């Protein structure tokens, strides 16, 4: 017997949901146009919408339902290729060097962060209320939770639920205004959450790093926590917090979400400063809560940024505007002339 229980605090969820929708209240319904899309050795006419920015024209296509699922394996493969790409080797070396340097000072930085939290009376406990739960036989499944204090509220910014709520806001607006850019943003965020979830879980199970609060519970705590590489799945599930610190999935998700939003809405000058400020608060909150070490962050940020960029490339084409640093370009393609007639078009931008 399944039983669905909705908690009254759900109203806060809807308030946040409609706040996200309000971002686009002044926007107008978009108009469709037809463009030629290269498919193997031929071209196909497809509906699209063109969004003009200061330096580019962005062409967006309406995504098919659940098409993001087929991109997830390619995204994960793309992350792997980016990690071993020759041009990215200096960046990967810098990330590795930065991580190793931070590991040496993990414990004093965590101690200082928690001392500052006590000084400003910031409760480090992770407290939450259940918003949605299922009772299935003798099992109680908490499907959705909401934070119950300030520190936990900041911590939840990196949860997948926060990104999904943002995606839900864009999707609702996109349907109402027939805005392909907003719908694509939803698809990209959802795609990113799946790809990041699989990637970070894989890395966590390989590294097996102990979370700070679990390390401090040991009789003889190891500064910076213990590492248990290649922990068996059964042992991992028995005590997840003993093995899942590295890298930070929360910070990776936040970074990817900001990358997608700022990439799709480059003319919005508030996304990056507000987003990166919230990421800073999230990073500190996880130190104060004892969930992560600071050396868990460099790789997480890099993964989140790369995954965001990969997802961002789905469903749109960037056309540089005349007079920009991208220079001149030309294109030659078949064009539908109407009444069943095909012709050719030649376009020059300089």
C-alpha positions, 0 to 999 in steps of 0.5 A: 500500500503506497501512501503519499504524504505532503508536508505543509512546508511545501509552500516554500518550494512553490514560492521559490519555483515562482520566483524563478519564473519571474525572471522572464515576466517581461519577455515576449513570446518568441517567433519561430523561423526555419533554418537548414540543419546539416544531417550527415550528407544532406540538410533538413529544415528545422524550426528554430528561434534566433536570440540576439546578444551584443556579440553573437546570434544564438540559434535555439532548437526546441528539444524533444521530450527526454532527449537529454537522456541520450546525451548523458553517455556522450557527456561522460565520455566528453568529460573523460576526453577533456581530462586527457586532452593534450591542450588541457594537460597544463590545466589538469596539472594545475588542478592536481597541484592545487589539490595536493597543496590544499590536502596539506592544509585541509585540517587547519583550514577546516578548524579555522572555518568551524571556529569562525562559524562558532564566533558568528553563532552559525549552527553547523548542524545539518537540519532539514524537514521532510517535504515529500515522503512515501510509505511503502509497506514498512519502508519510509522513503524521504523523497524531498527535504528542505533545510531547517536552519541557515547553514543547511539552507546554504548547503542545499544550494548545491543539491540537485533539487535546487537545480531542478527547481530552477530548471522547472521554472525555465520549463514552465516559462518556456512552455507558456511563452514558447521560448526555445532558449528557456526550454533548452536551458531546462534540458541542459540542466537536467542532462548535466545533473545526470552526467554529474551524478554518475561522474562524481559517484564514480570518482567518490567510490574510487577515492574513498575519502572520509568526510571531516565530521566522520574523521573527527568522530574517530578515536585517533582522527587522521588530519585531513581524513582517511582515504580508502581507495576502491572501496567495495560497493557494499562497504561504501553503502554501509557508511557513505560519509566515510568514503564520499568526500572527494570530489564535492558533488554539490560544488560541481552541480552549482558550478555547472548550473551557473555555467549553463545559465550564464552561457544561455543568458550572457546579457544578464550581468547578475548571473555570474556575480550572484552565482559565484558569491553563492558558490563561495557561501556554499563552499564555506558552509560545507567546511563549517558543516564538516561535509567537505575538505577544501581540497575536494573543491578544485576538481569539483569546480573543473568537472562542473564547468566542463560538464556545463560547457558540454551540455551548453553546446546542445541544441544551439548554434552560435553565429558571430555578429559582424564587426566582432573579434570572430572575424568574417565568415561565409556559408553556402547551403540549400534553401527552401524557396516555397511551393516545393522548390529548393534553391541555394543561398550564400551568406557572407558576414564581415 
